[in-house]
Amino acid sequence: MIERLIDSVILIDHLNGVAEATRFIVALNPLETAISVITRAEILAGLHKEGQAAVTPLLDQYQLLIIDKPIADLAAQLRRKYGWKLPNAFQAALAQHHKTRLTTRNTKDFDPKKHAFVEIPYTL
């Protein structure tokens, strides 16, 4: 069972050497953790070929959640309701559809006081 969907910012922090992010990532059970196709693309797009080869095993250990018609429809509803940018709406839609937590550091868009599905593991 998937416990959480990791947002890109958490993995980017880890890759940039943010100790809080690394401690959080290391403590996770990869079998209970997922990333979205959006997160995978965002991480890989920011790396050179050598970096991609080094980071791919990290990404591959997590379950990959894809965007299909129900997710797209829910993301559209959430975008209209909250005014989120489409990538954030997709992340939220994936978390809600799969009944899991969205683990992020983005409190601007995902205030855990307003959105019960949001988990903020650390702040900087």
KANOR-V247391 format. One record per residue. PSI is psi in radians with two decimals (999 if undefined). NEAR is the number of other ideal C-beta (glycine too) atoms within 12 Angstrom. Layout:
psi/near
PSI/NEAR
PSI/NEAR
This chain:
psi/near
2.40/13
2.17/27
-0.59/24
2.69/37
2.06/42
2.19/45
2.71/44
-0.71/34
-0.58/37
-0.80/40
-0.66/36
-0.76/29
-0.81/28
-0.83/30
-0.45/24
0.10/19
0.36/12
2.01/21
-0.72/14
-0.72/21
-0.76/29
-0.78/21
-0.74/16
-0.85/27
-0.78/30
-0.58/16
-0.19/18
2.62/30
1.93/16
-0.47/22
-0.31/13
0.21/20
2.50/36
2.77/36
2.82/42
2.89/42
-0.53/27
-0.85/35
-0.80/39
-0.82/31
-0.73/20
-0.76/26
-0.87/32
-0.57/26
-0.45/17
0.11/18
2.64/22
2.98/11
-0.73/10
-0.71/9
-0.66/16
-0.74/20
-0.61/14
-0.58/16
-0.42/28
-0.73/17
-0.62/11
-0.85/29
-0.67/32
-0.33/17
-0.28/22
2.66/32
2.56/28
2.09/23
2.27/31
2.88/22
2.12/27
-2.98/17
-0.86/12
-0.66/17
-0.77/28
-0.74/20
-0.74/18
-0.71/25
-0.70/31
-0.74/20
-0.79/19
-0.65/31
-0.79/22
-0.75/14
-0.76/16
-0.16/24
0.33/12
2.64/28
2.68/18
-0.74/21
-0.69/27
-0.67/31
-0.68/32
-0.75/37
-0.82/47
-0.73/40
-0.73/37
-0.79/40
-0.80/38
-0.77/29
-0.70/30
0.09/31
0.93/17
2.95/30
2.54/32
1.99/48
1.99/41
3.00/40
0.04/29
1.43/29
-0.25/21
-0.84/17
-0.56/27
1.28/32
2.04/18
-0.30/21
-0.45/9
-0.43/15
1.82/25
-0.36/16
-0.05/28
2.39/30
2.20/27
1.80/27
-0.36/32
2.85/22
2.72/16
999/16
